[in-house]
Amino acid sequence: MGRVVVVTGASAGIGRACADRLASDGWTVVGASRRGTSSGGWQGLVMDVDRDESVAEGLAAVAAQHGGLDAVVAGAGWGLAGAVEHTSLADARHQLETNFFGAVRLVAGALPDLRQRSGRIVLISSLGGLLGLPFQAFYSASKFALEGYGEALAYEVAPFGVSVTLVEPGNVRTDFTASRRDAVPPAGPDPYGAAAARAVGKMAADEAAGVPPGDVAAAVHRVLGAARPPRRVTVGKREERVGVAAKRLLPFRLFERAARGSLGV
Ligand SMILES: NC(=O)c1ccc[n+]([C@@H]2O[C@H](COP(=O)([O-])OP(=O)(O)OC[C@H]3O[C@@H](n4cnc5c(N)ncnc54)[C@H](OP(=O)(O)O)[C@@H]3O)[C@@H](O)[C@H]2O)c1
């Protein structure tokens, strides 16, 4: 039996591509999602990362069947669009519940096993976890949170030989665009309406023209096979990745001015 990996978000997009790629390389893959989709090459598991019991039960089932775990890929996630002023706290909390706490639940449940096997943790972050995305503030917040968490966690688990890698895709062609939810503005004239529509419309068009999810899966596959996995890996078109370097190098005001066009504001 090959090494065992749990991939969340495996019913679609990036998670599915990761499950396919790892299974084709001999990994024993358990692909988790609420739909519980499976494939010829890997086993599906119904798991809602928003719920403590669901993650605990899912990981217990994996341990019972496979005797342990060598890696996790935390890919489950969705997007929330809309002006900050119009986003309810309930929607904002839900966004962090899946994108941040969903990964936290998975990692917390898997760590006792991963520590025994010098395991690997891959967190699917986003370039939106490095650059604030206008009208997707809570999506960005969820991924910025993941970035800080992953960076801190890496120090804690290194003594056990466990690695943590943040994979940061730019625009990827998946169901993510169609699944994005919108904050509901109050009735009446919407002072943000035109700007929000422009920014989110540009994001949707950029995603439709983005790289295929197999590119992210190839990066995840490299990370899981590397002797010394990197802390961070960006995936996507060169012009998107240049934005990250520009933020690091330019005075922030200059960066902000330059970034406006590509962010649609
Ligand atoms: N697409 C992009 O441009 C892009 C860019 C950067 C980062 N990302 C990140 O990549 C990850 C995957 O996104 P994607 O593009 O592959 O989107 P996708 O095609 O919409 O797939 C999302 C996956 O997450 C699962 N999911 C959502 N909520 C869940 C929950 N509560 N519990 C368990 N599974 C859940 C969905 O399965 P079920 O509905 O069956 O539960 C589905 O398998 C996300 O974290 C996203 O933020 C995407």
The ligand as an ORCA input file, in Angstrom:
! r2SCAN-3c Opt
* xyz 0 1
  N      -9.987     28.680     -8.464
  C      -9.136     29.625     -8.156
  O      -8.911     30.582     -8.933
  C      -8.387     29.553     -6.849
  C      -7.285     30.426     -6.679
  C      -6.584     30.386     -5.492
  C      -6.947     29.513     -4.491
  N      -8.019     28.686     -4.654
  C      -8.369     27.810     -3.546
  O      -8.351     26.470     -3.968
  C      -9.239     25.699     -3.144
  C     -10.110     24.838     -4.045
  O     -10.884     25.694     -4.867
  P     -11.328     25.285     -6.354
  O     -10.901     26.376     -7.236
  O     -10.934     23.915     -6.647
  O     -12.919     25.401     -6.187
  P     -14.104     24.378     -6.554
  O     -13.881     23.789     -7.886
  O     -15.350     25.138     -6.287
  O     -13.934     23.225     -5.448
  C     -14.160     23.500     -4.102
  C     -14.111     22.215     -3.317
  O     -14.255     22.500     -1.915
  C     -15.230     21.626     -1.378
  N     -15.873     22.232     -0.209
  C     -16.447     23.455     -0.099
  N     -16.941     23.619      1.139
  C     -16.664     22.471      1.837
  C     -16.915     22.028      3.147
  N     -17.573     22.786      4.053
  N     -16.488     20.801      3.527
  C     -15.831     20.008      2.645
  N     -15.564     20.371      1.366
  C     -15.977     21.596      0.975
  C     -16.194     21.369     -2.529
  O     -16.859     20.120     -2.370
  P     -18.384     19.902     -1.870
  O     -19.182     21.032     -2.426
  O     -18.719     18.548     -2.414
  O     -18.272     19.915     -0.370
  C     -15.225     21.258     -3.701
  O     -14.708     19.944     -3.758
  C     -10.005     26.705     -2.296
  O      -9.435     26.727     -0.994
  C      -9.767     28.019     -2.998
  O      -9.810     29.096     -2.105
  C      -8.753     28.679     -5.817
*
